[in-house]
Amino acid sequence: MPATEKTVRRSALVASAVLLSTALTAPAALAAPRPAPSATPPAHTSIVGGERLAKPGTQVNLAAGVPVLPKELSARSWIVADAESGDVLAAHNAHWRLAPASTLKMLFADTLLPKWPRTTTHRVVPSDLAGVGAGSSMVGVKEDETYTVHDLWLGVFLPSGNDAVHVLSAMNGGVEKTVAEMNEHAEELQALDTHAVSPDGYDAPGQVSSAYDLTLIARSGLQKKDFREYCSTVRAQFPGETKKNKKGKRVRGSFEIQNTNRLLRGDYDVPVYQGIAGVKNGNTTHAGATFTGVAERDGKVLLVTVMNPQKKESNEVYKETARLFDWGFAAAGKVQPVGELVPPKSVEEANAAAGPSASPGQAGGTGAGSKPVASAHTGGGADGMGVALGIAGGVVVLLAGGAFLVNRRWPLPDLVRRRSRP
């Protein structure tokens, strides 16, 4: 299919999805929260990414040589996608709007990470922690203590600290402003199933996302070196409270924090998944367990999102994710996709403006080679994996302050093999 025809077709699908989204929420005001999902998937959902993804139930093109999907998948919604090409290999209720829990922190991070250098410091005041939900996961931020932005992001990604989220939101002008920016960014990403009410994913009426959207958001976040570093860090040191020692001198120690992503860290019934490199997990009363992961094997990078497994066994969301990763790596290159992860609006518009005559290196007037650039490491005593930026192919075009590949093959992590650790 010619590039222009494919772009026009994709734009038409997105436009139809916007109209459908408006119809589903009418006659409510445009800024009103979307309705909570029912116990069963809706008969019609968004067609962003393709018409197959709008259908309820499992969507996959099984054929000779394609492995069957794993048994005992109980999640309400899931998706398996090629992180580089954007092909959706299989999906189940991909656009079902469900409560996202802390996987919504991926949108929070993708929106706010560019705001400050990691060395920026902030002294926490009581109002910074106002509104943190009862029973929230915390990293242990203390009032009247000073933290770097790097510290706070480790607190967001590793123990999923809602206290760190609220401090960063306060630095950004408050929760209301931050949530508005998150929703604006979701729209730019064409994550039209997503509506943020809280910045941390804490249960709130009308707060929804979908397996498709969370996968889009993760793919966007993985363009950022800091995002890749934080989501792949297994453990780190976090600043403690300043206290007087036995000699009466005021000292400030630190304590270890660990990533709650069980596929990254491992657990008694879940081993570390080979090639895993993030991204984010969540669990609340309303949402159940949710998880989006990225992993690499034999040069193939996959994204898997699993939402709300109905089987209530320990770590079930990770077990089902691992089974879907295994299937995806076995099926990659054999199965015909059922849809695609669409690029952000700005990238899509640039592709359309470039036209069919634009050869690699011409669109946007900026070129880049295929050599990996900028190695990231987890400094400050953090333990985990190094991550390098690998250009997957094609040529970079600079848009809205970010680098994206014109032909949908975005720059993604050159996922380094896990280091041995206790």
Salt bridges, closest charged atoms under 4 A:
GLU72 OE1 - LYS311 NZ 3.45
ASP82 OD2 - LYS300 NZ 3.24
GLU84 OE1 - ARG409 NH2 3.78
ASP87 OD1 - ARG408 NH2 3.97
ASP110 OD2 - HIS185 NE2 2.66
ASP110 OD1 - LYS224 NZ 2.48
ASP128 OD2 - HIS122 NE2 2.75
GLU145 OE1 - ARG252 NE 3.50
GLU181 OE1 - LYS115 NZ 2.92
GLU181 OE2 - LYS177 NZ 2.64
GLU187 OE2 - LYS345 NZ 3.26
ASP193 OD2 - HIS95 ND1 2.56
ASP193 OD1 - ARG97 NE 3.90
ASP200 OD2 - HIS166 NE2 3.00
ASP226 OD1 - ARG118 NH2 2.82
GLU229 OE1 - ARG118 NH2 2.73
GLU256 OE2 - ARG235 NE 3.96
ASP267 OD2 - ARG262 NE 3.18
ASP269 OD2 - LYS319 NZ 3.24
GLU296 OE1 - ARG417 NH1 2.96
GLU313 OE2 - LYS311 NZ 3.81
GLU316 OE2 - ARG323 NH1 3.70
ASP326 OD1 - ARG297 NH2 3.76
GLU340 OE2 - ARG10 NE 2.82
GLU340 OE1 - ARG408 NH1 3.26
GLU348 OE2 - ARG10 NE 3.87
ASP383 OD2 - ARG235 NH1 3.07
